[in-house]
């Protein structure tokens, strides 16, 4: 049974009994369940540096990260992202857990409380990518649409069953958007692909029209917005509009 306490306003942590993956030693540790980066901006830095919920074994000294559900909350930007660690092929289970979590949250909130929409991600890489997207002012659905086009034009080299595409904020410029190819099995980052940023602007203008906005929402209804998941499920539509420039 864990004990939950408030940390820095709306951030929350709880006590958990964790077994060391190396020596099996059990110890009680405090892990974050939610972070409010407006109240505690230092937690964002810790999260982005992959140091949030890192535990050091008191017996053998091994340091390891504990992957558990985590709510990322940025009230200033109206951003909420819920991480539910989910293994490959179990996305339906992750979405069910997400729906249950939202239901429980709704039950305890005031009836007139207007909560922002919550995005769903299934691993730490998706969480960090989504934070970078919001920080850069980019539309996550359009970015996933661009990924969808890159995948569909390069299926011989970019098989969604084995390769993942992640937005690369560090290498992106005012002229190009960069995406890094990640090997799904090893989680290793491989090559970097560039995409004309002007095409992103053109897509933004196209999808800003009512009839095309509906198409984009139909393609990526959420809460888990992912071009790769869409392709793996076989939910493609040949009549979808294409960007005006190729990557």
N, C-alpha and C positions, 0 to 999 in steps of 0.2 A: 504494500500500500504506500503510495507516495504522498508527500506533504507538499502542498502548493503554497507559495507566498508571492506577494506582489513585489516587483523589482522595478524601480525607476518609473513609477506611474503605471502605465498599462503593460509594461513588459512583465512576463511571468516566468518563473522557474519552479522546478519541483525536485524532490529527492527521489533517486532511483537506485536500486541495487543492480550493479553491473558486474559481470564476470569478465575478467581479462581474457582476450582471445589467445594469448600466448601461454600463460601459466594457469589460468582458471581461477585466480584469486578473485573473491567477491568483495566488493566494497560499495558503500553508499556514496553517491556523488550527486551534485546539483547540476541539472541540465535545463537549458532554456526551452520553454514551450512556445513563447511568443516574444518578439522584440518590437518595440516602438522606437523607430530610429529618429523620430522628431524629438522625443524626450531624451533618448540615450543614443546620440549619434556615434558614440564609440563602439556600440554593439554592431553597427553596420560595418565599421572597419574590421572588427574581429571576424564577422561573418564572411566578408569578401576575401579575407586573408586565410580562410579555411581553418580558423582557430576556434570557432564557436562550437561548444559541446565537445571539446577535446578533453580526454581523460588521461591521466598518468597513473599507471598501476603502482600502488604503494608497495607491492611485493617485488616485482621484477623491473619496474621503471619504464615499461613500454608505454608510449604515448599513442593513443588511437582516438579517432573521431567516432562518436555514437550518432548514428543516423536515426532520427525519430521525427514524428510530425512536428512542424514548426510553422507558426504564423508570422509572416513578415508584414509589418504595418508601418506605412508612411502617411500619416494623416494629412500632412501639408500638401502632398501630391494627390491625396485620395486614392492611394495604392494599397491593396491588401493581396498578398500572395501566400497561398497555403501549400507547404511542402508536405506531401505524404509519400515517404520512400516506398517505391513499388517496383518489383522486379519485372523484367521483360516478359510480356505476354500476360501480365496480370492487371492491365490497365482498368478493366471493368471492375475489378475488386477495389482498386484505388478510388475510382469514381464513386463507388457505393459508400466507402468510408467517408469520402468528402461530403456526400449528400447527408449522411447521418450526422456529421459534425455540424453542418450548417443548420440542420433541424434542431439540434440541441441548443445551438447558439441563439437561434430565433426565439426559442421558448423562454429564454432568460432576459432578452432585450425588451425595453419598453416598446409598446405598440407603435409609438410615433417616431421611433429611432430610425433614421435613414442611413443605413450602412452602405458603404461603397461596394461595388461588385468585387468578388473575390476570385482571383485567378488560381488555377490548380496546376502544380508542377509535381513531377514524380521523382526527381533526383536533384542533387545539389547543383549540378551543371545547369539544369534548366532554371533553377532559382536564381543563380548568379546572372545568367543570360537575361532573364526577364527584368531583373533590377537594372542592368545596364541599358536595356531598351527604354525603360521608363525614364531613367536619368537622361538619356539622349533625346527624349521627346519623340521617339519613334512608335508607330502603331504596330503592336505585336501581331495583329492579324495580317497586315500587309507584309511584314517581315516573313511570316510563315508562308504567305502566298508566294513570295520570291523564292523561298526554299523549295516550295512545291514545284515551281517552274525549273529550278536548277536540277532537282532530282529527276523530273520527267524528261529533261533533255539529255541527261547523262546517266541513265540507269545502268549502262554497262560498267561504268567506273564508280558510280555512287548507288550501290544497292542499299535501300533503306533497311534491309534485314541485317546488314553488317556495318553500315556507316551512318553516322549522325552528323548533322550540320548545326553548328552553333554560331551565333552572332559574335563577331570579334570586335569589340568596342575599341580596344587598344590600337589596332592597325587601321581602323576605318578613318576616312578623311572627309573633307567637304566635297570630294569628287567621287569617292568610291566607298561602298559598304563592303566589309570583309566578313567572310564566313570561314571558320576553321572546320576541317573534316576530322571527326573523332571516330576511332574504331570502337564499336559497341562492346565487343568482348573484353578488350584490354583497357578501355577508357583512355587510351593514349591519344594525344592530339597529333594530327598528321599535317597535311598540306593546308594552305590558305587560298581561298577563292575570292576574287574581287567581282563586284557587281556595280554597274553604273548607278551612282546616286541620283542622277537625273531621271532614271527610270522609276526609282522609288517615288520621286515627286510626281511623275506622270501617273503612276498608279494611285497615289493619294488623291489626285484630282479626279481620276476616273471613278474611284470607289466613293468619292464624296457625293456623286449623283445618286439619287434615291434608289433607282432601279438596280444599280450596281452594288450599292451598300447592302441591299437585301441578299444579293448573290454571295458577297463576302461573308456575311453573317450565317448564311446557310451552309457555306463550306466549312467555316470554323465557328460553330455556335458556342463553344466553350462547355464547361469551364476549363478543360484541358485543351489548349490551342496548340496543335502540333501538326505540321505537314507530314512528318515521318509517320506518326500514328495514323493519319488519314490514308497514306499510301499502303501501310501494312494491312489496314482493314479493307483495302480495295475500293474505297469510297471516292473514286475519281469521276470527273465529268468532262468529256472532251469539248463541251460547248463553253467552257469557262473562258472569259476574256484573257488575252495574253498581253504582257507588257510590250511596249513599243521597241525596246532595245534588248538585245541578248546579253547574257553575262559575259 
